[in-house]
């Protein structure tokens, strides 16, 4: 056997190869290049426009926007219905037969709220009549109803 196979079997040879590789930075440079390539693939910075475009084209986002639009329309419809019901309740309260001073005062408060919500017509006329009757009773100190 020649000298080369014995050289590859020696611990000193492999130690020298490893130490020279580490010392020269060859192995370290190779490892760092691998790490850089890995980070470059995972750390691409997106601009705001690219992100907006990606989100606008997303089927999940489109579906979500559709659901939000539908829910918003339902919310607006419910708000209109709630306002109409509130006006009806206030109108009923104002047109109830007045039996006490407390009820009369509450009817005046209901009338103010009715007008603030945009109520008009007969409700406005009833509020004016309640107000005039309350002023008359206050001046005459007449709080007896019926």
C-alpha positions as CSV (number, residue, x, y, z in Angstrom):
1,X,0.0,0.0,0.0
2,X,1.1,3.5,-0.8
3,X,1.3,6.5,1.4
4,X,-2.0,8.0,0.3
5,X,-4.4,5.5,1.7
6,X,-2.6,5.6,5.1
7,X,-2.9,9.4,4.9
8,X,-6.7,9.3,4.6
9,X,-6.9,6.9,7.5
10,X,-5.0,9.2,9.9
11,X,-6.7,11.3,12.4
12,X,-4.2,14.0,12.0
13,X,-5.0,14.4,8.3
14,X,-8.7,14.8,8.9
15,X,-8.1,17.2,11.8
16,X,-5.9,19.3,9.6
17,X,-8.6,19.4,6.8
18,X,-11.3,20.4,9.2
19,X,-9.3,23.0,11.0
20,X,-8.1,24.5,7.7
21,X,-11.7,24.5,6.3
22,X,-13.0,26.3,9.4
23,X,-10.0,28.6,9.7
24,X,-10.2,29.7,6.1
25,X,-13.9,30.5,6.4
26,X,-14.9,28.2,3.6
27,X,-17.3,26.1,5.6
28,X,-18.6,29.2,7.5
29,X,-19.1,31.1,4.2
30,X,-21.0,28.2,2.7
31,X,-23.3,28.0,5.8
32,X,-23.9,31.8,5.7
33,X,-24.7,31.6,2.0
34,X,-27.3,29.0,2.8
35,X,-28.8,31.0,5.6
36,X,-29.0,34.1,3.4
37,X,-30.7,32.3,0.6
38,X,-33.2,30.9,3.1
39,X,-33.9,34.3,4.6
40,X,-34.2,36.0,1.2
41,X,-37.0,33.7,0.3
42,X,-38.9,34.3,3.5
43,X,-38.3,37.9,4.2
44,X,-39.5,39.6,1.0
45,X,-40.9,43.0,2.0
46,X,-44.3,43.8,0.5
47,X,-45.4,47.3,-0.4
48,X,-48.7,48.6,0.7
49,X,-49.9,48.6,-3.0
50,X,-48.9,44.9,-3.4
51,X,-50.7,43.9,-0.2
52,X,-53.8,45.9,-1.2
53,X,-53.8,44.2,-4.6
54,X,-53.3,40.7,-3.2
55,X,-56.2,41.3,-0.7
56,X,-58.5,42.7,-3.3
57,X,-58.0,39.6,-5.5
58,X,-58.5,37.2,-2.6
59,X,-61.8,35.2,-2.9
60,X,-62.0,35.1,0.9
61,X,-61.8,38.8,1.2
62,X,-64.4,39.3,-1.6
63,X,-66.7,36.9,0.1
64,X,-66.2,38.7,3.4
65,X,-66.9,42.1,1.8
66,X,-70.1,40.7,0.3
67,X,-71.3,39.4,3.7
68,X,-70.4,42.8,5.3
69,X,-72.3,44.7,2.7
70,X,-75.4,42.5,3.2
71,X,-75.2,42.8,6.9
72,X,-74.8,46.6,6.7
73,X,-78.0,46.8,4.6
74,X,-79.8,44.7,7.2
75,X,-78.5,47.0,9.9
76,X,-79.7,50.1,8.1
77,X,-83.1,48.5,7.5
78,X,-83.4,47.5,11.2
79,X,-82.4,51.1,12.2
80,X,-85.2,52.5,10.0
81,X,-87.7,50.0,11.4
82,X,-86.6,50.8,15.0
83,X,-87.1,54.5,14.3
84,X,-90.5,54.0,12.9
85,X,-91.5,51.8,15.9
86,X,-90.2,54.4,18.3
87,X,-92.3,57.1,16.5
88,X,-95.3,54.9,16.8
89,X,-94.8,54.3,20.6
90,X,-94.3,58.0,21.2
91,X,-97.4,58.9,19.2
92,X,-99.5,56.3,21.2
93,X,-98.2,57.8,24.4
94,X,-99.1,61.3,23.4
95,X,-102.6,60.4,22.2
96,X,-103.4,58.5,25.4
97,X,-106.1,60.1,27.6
98,X,-104.3,62.3,30.2
99,X,-105.2,61.3,33.8
100,X,-102.5,62.8,35.9
101,X,-100.0,65.7,36.0
102,X,-97.2,63.2,35.8
103,X,-98.6,61.5,32.8
104,X,-99.2,64.9,31.2
105,X,-95.5,65.8,31.8
106,X,-94.4,62.5,30.3
107,X,-96.6,63.1,27.3
108,X,-94.8,66.5,26.8
109,X,-91.4,64.7,27.0
110,X,-92.7,62.1,24.5
111,X,-93.8,65.0,22.2
112,X,-90.4,66.6,22.3
113,X,-88.7,63.3,21.5
114,X,-91.3,62.7,18.7
115,X,-90.4,66.1,17.1
116,X,-86.7,65.5,17.5
117,X,-87.0,62.2,15.6
118,X,-88.7,64.1,12.8
119,X,-92.3,63.2,13.6
120,X,-94.9,65.6,12.2
121,X,-98.5,65.8,11.3
122,X,-101.1,64.9,13.9
123,X,-98.4,64.1,16.5
124,X,-97.1,67.7,16.2
125,X,-100.6,69.1,16.6
126,X,-101.2,66.9,19.7
127,X,-97.9,68.1,21.2
128,X,-98.9,71.7,20.7
129,X,-102.4,70.9,22.3
130,X,-100.7,69.2,25.3
131,X,-98.3,72.1,25.8
132,X,-101.2,74.7,25.7
133,X,-103.3,72.6,28.1
134,X,-100.3,72.2,30.5
135,X,-99.7,76.0,30.5
136,X,-103.4,76.7,31.1
137,X,-103.5,74.2,34.0
138,X,-100.3,75.6,35.5
139,X,-101.6,79.2,35.4
140,X,-105.0,78.1,36.9
141,X,-103.3,75.6,39.3
142,X,-105.8,73.1,38.0
143,X,-104.3,69.6,38.2
144,X,-107.6,67.7,38.4
145,X,-108.1,65.6,35.4
146,X,-111.6,64.3,34.4
